[in-house]
Amino acid sequence: MERALGLMAGAGVLPGRAAAEARRQGWHVVAFAFEDAPGLADRCDAVIPSRIDNIPAVLQELAARHVSAALFVGTFWKHRVFAHIDREVDQAARSLVSGGLSDGALAEMVLATLHALGIEVLDQRRFLSPWMVTAGVLTARVPTEAEWREIREGLVLARHLATFGIGQTVVRARGVTVAVEAVEGTDDTIRRATRLSGPGAVVVKAVAPSHDYRFDTPTVGPATLDAMAEGGATALAVEGSNVLVVDRDEVVRLAESAGITVVSVDAPG
């Protein structure tokens, strides 16, 4: 019997790509579309428009379609959770509020709810591994020694902060940490940082050692490079094998045209 996968689709191109890979692996893919995900409909067996303020309907569909595993892919905007949570009246929502809206609290609530239905939440890397990057310089230009110093400092700090759920991205310039990612996401963090630092900033994205890849795979893509170019940032470093680069060829093209060096580095230690 074909296994049914419930794909919880956030924004972006990754849900569609994960759906295609899941079907290649033999899954019957039922997508629950919470955000705009280009190409999703063409790569799934069914697409169900869904809302974060109507989770009971999602749970009913999961049960009705005999889904045995769930996959969360794409961007789920935290501000939408903040906007809708006060309208939720069911017990699951009250439980979520009492536990807070941290990533850990949300993950625990989701896991407990789906476990009660006999549904396992799968690691995203099982379906996104073709886009993970290994260590090495992606662009023709390698970082300068000054940029390497910022990268080394930024990588240690980013991993440390990610451990506490603060964010995965730091931006440094002239030996100073200019900005740390919070709820706004990587690209808006870069825009905020470059407004403060001016040209020459270095962007570093890393992952906590205990990062839960069932709910998030750290990602950079063309929009990240657009934000960097707009603000005059000169270097992007990501943690090798733990960060996904969307549309790598386009990322490299944008970086080369803006004079930005892009490098994937090994985790400290």
C-alpha positions in Angstrom: 0.0 0.0 0.0 1.3 3.4 -1.0 2.3 5.5 2.1 0.6 8.9 2.5 2.8 11.9 3.3 1.2 15.1 4.7 3.4 17.9 3.3 2.9 21.1 5.5 3.8 23.7 2.9 5.1 27.1 3.9 6.2 29.8 1.4 8.8 29.4 -1.3 10.0 26.9 -3.9 11.2 24.2 -1.5 7.8 22.6 -0.8 7.4 21.8 -4.5 10.9 20.4 -4.7 10.4 18.3 -1.6 7.1 17.0 -3.0 8.7 15.9 -6.2 11.5 14.1 -4.3 8.9 12.5 -2.0 6.9 11.1 -5.0 10.2 9.9 -6.5 10.7 7.9 -3.2 7.2 6.4 -3.6 5.1 8.6 -1.3 1.5 9.6 -2.0 1.8 13.3 -1.3 -1.0 15.3 0.1 0.0 19.0 0.5 -1.5 21.4 3.0 -0.8 24.8 1.5 -0.4 27.5 4.2 1.5 29.9 2.1 2.2 30.6 -1.6 4.5 27.8 -2.8 5.2 28.0 -6.5 5.1 24.7 -8.4 3.6 22.8 -5.5 0.3 21.8 -7.2 2.1 20.1 -10.2 4.1 17.9 -7.9 1.5 16.6 -5.4 -1.3 14.1 -5.6 -3.6 16.6 -3.8 -3.3 20.1 -2.5 -5.5 21.4 0.4 -5.6 25.1 1.0 -5.0 25.5 4.8 -5.0 28.2 7.4 -3.0 28.5 10.6 -6.1 29.6 12.4 -8.0 26.5 11.4 -5.8 23.6 12.6 -8.7 21.3 13.5 -9.6 21.2 9.8 -6.0 20.1 8.9 -6.1 17.4 11.6 -9.4 16.1 10.2 -8.0 15.9 6.7 -4.8 14.1 7.9 -7.0 11.4 9.6 -9.4 11.1 6.7 -6.6 10.6 4.2 -4.8 8.0 6.4 -1.5 10.1 6.5 1.2 8.2 8.3 4.0 10.8 8.2 4.3 14.6 8.0 6.9 16.9 6.4 7.2 20.6 7.2 8.9 22.5 4.4 9.0 26.2 3.5 8.7 29.4 5.4 6.1 29.7 8.1 6.0 33.3 9.2 6.0 33.7 13.0 4.1 37.0 12.8 1.2 35.1 11.4 1.1 32.9 14.4 1.2 36.0 16.6 -1.6 37.5 14.6 -3.9 34.5 14.7 -3.3 32.9 18.1 -5.7 35.2 20.0 -8.5 34.0 17.8 -7.9 30.3 18.5 -10.5 28.9 20.9 -9.7 25.2 21.0 -7.7 23.4 23.6 -4.7 22.9 21.4 -4.4 26.7 21.0 -4.7 27.3 24.8 -2.0 24.7 25.4 0.2 26.4 22.8 -0.3 29.8 24.4 0.6 28.5 27.9 3.8 27.0 26.5 4.8 30.2 24.7 5.5 30.7 21.0 9.2 29.7 21.0 10.3 27.3 18.3 10.7 24.6 21.0 7.2 25.1 22.4 5.7 25.1 19.0 7.6 21.9 18.0 6.5 20.1 21.2 2.9 21.0 20.6 3.0 19.8 16.9 4.8 16.6 17.8 2.4 15.7 20.6 -0.7 16.5 18.4 0.5 14.5 15.4 1.8 11.6 17.6 -1.7 11.2 19.0 -2.9 10.6 15.4 -0.1 8.1 14.8 1.8 10.5 12.5 5.6 10.7 12.5 7.3 14.1 11.6 10.2 13.5 9.2 13.6 15.1 8.9 13.5 17.6 6.0 17.0 16.6 4.8 15.6 13.3 3.6 13.9 15.2 0.8 16.2 18.3 0.4 19.7 16.8 0.5 20.5 17.7 -3.1 20.6 21.4 -2.2 22.8 21.1 0.9 26.3 22.5 0.5 29.6 21.0 1.5 32.6 23.1 2.6 34.3 25.2 -0.1 34.3 28.6 -1.8 31.4 28.9 -4.2 32.5 32.1 -6.0 35.6 33.0 -7.9 36.6 35.5 -5.3 37.8 34.1 -2.0 37.3 36.1 1.2 40.0 38.6 2.2 41.9 38.0 5.4 39.7 40.7 7.1 36.6 38.9 5.9 37.9 35.6 7.1 38.4 37.1 10.6 34.8 38.3 10.6 33.6 34.9 9.4 35.5 33.0 12.1 34.2 35.2 14.8 30.7 35.3 13.4 30.5 31.5 13.0 31.2 30.9 16.7 28.8 33.5 17.8 26.0 32.4 15.4 26.2 28.8 16.6 26.1 29.9 20.2 23.1 32.2 19.7 21.3 29.5 17.7 21.6 27.2 20.6 19.4 29.5 22.6 16.8 29.9 19.8 17.7 33.5 19.1 18.5 33.2 15.4 21.0 31.6 13.0 22.5 34.7 11.3 24.9 37.4 12.5 26.2 40.3 10.6 29.6 41.7 11.4 31.6 44.7 10.2 35.0 46.1 11.3 35.3 43.8 14.2 31.8 44.6 15.5 28.6 42.4 15.6 26.2 44.8 13.9 23.0 42.7 13.9 21.7 39.4 15.2 18.8 37.6 13.6 15.5 37.4 15.6 12.0 36.7 14.4 12.3 38.8 11.2 14.4 36.3 9.3 17.7 36.3 7.5 17.0 38.8 4.7 15.5 41.5 6.9 18.3 41.0 9.4 20.8 41.8 6.6 18.9 44.9 5.5 18.8 46.2 9.1 22.5 45.5 9.5 23.7 47.1 6.4 21.6 50.3 7.2 23.7 50.4 10.4 27.1 49.4 9.1 27.2 50.7 5.6 29.1 48.8 2.9 31.5 46.0 3.7 29.4 43.9 6.1 30.0 40.1 6.4 27.0 37.8 6.8 27.4 34.5 8.6 24.7 31.8 9.0 25.2 28.8 11.2 23.2 26.1 13.0 22.9 25.0 16.6 24.5 21.6 17.3 21.1 20.3 18.5 19.1 21.8 15.6 15.9 20.0 14.8 15.7 19.5 11.1 12.1 18.2 11.3 10.9 21.8 11.4 13.6 23.9 9.8 16.5 23.6 7.4 18.5 26.8 7.5 18.4 28.3 4.0 19.9 31.1 1.9 19.0 31.9 -1.7 18.8 34.6 -4.3 16.7 36.9 -2.1 19.6 36.7 0.5 22.1 37.9 -2.2 19.7 40.6 -3.3 19.5 42.0 0.3 23.3 41.8 0.6 23.9 43.6 -2.7 21.4 46.3 -1.9 23.2 47.1 1.3 26.8 46.6 0.0 27.6 43.5 2.0 30.7 41.8 0.7 30.8 38.2 2.1 28.4 35.4 2.9 29.5 32.4 4.9 27.3 29.4 5.7 27.9 26.3 7.7 28.8 23.5 5.4 26.5 20.4 5.2 24.0 22.1 7.5 22.7 24.9 5.4 20.7 24.7 2.2 21.4 26.9 -0.8 18.4 27.4 -3.0 19.1 27.9 -6.7 22.9 27.7 -6.3 23.7 28.8 -9.8 21.6 31.9 -9.4 23.1 32.7 -6.0 26.6 32.4 -7.5 25.6 34.6 -10.5 24.2 37.3 -8.2 27.2 37.1 -5.9 29.7 37.4 -8.8 27.9 40.4 -10.3 27.9 42.2 -6.9 31.5 41.3 -6.0 30.3 39.2 -3.1 32.3 36.2 -2.0 30.2 33.1 -0.9 31.9 30.4 1.2 30.7 27.3 2.9 32.8 26.5 6.0 33.1 23.6 8.4 31.5 23.9 11.8 33.9 24.9 14.6 35.5 21.9 16.3 
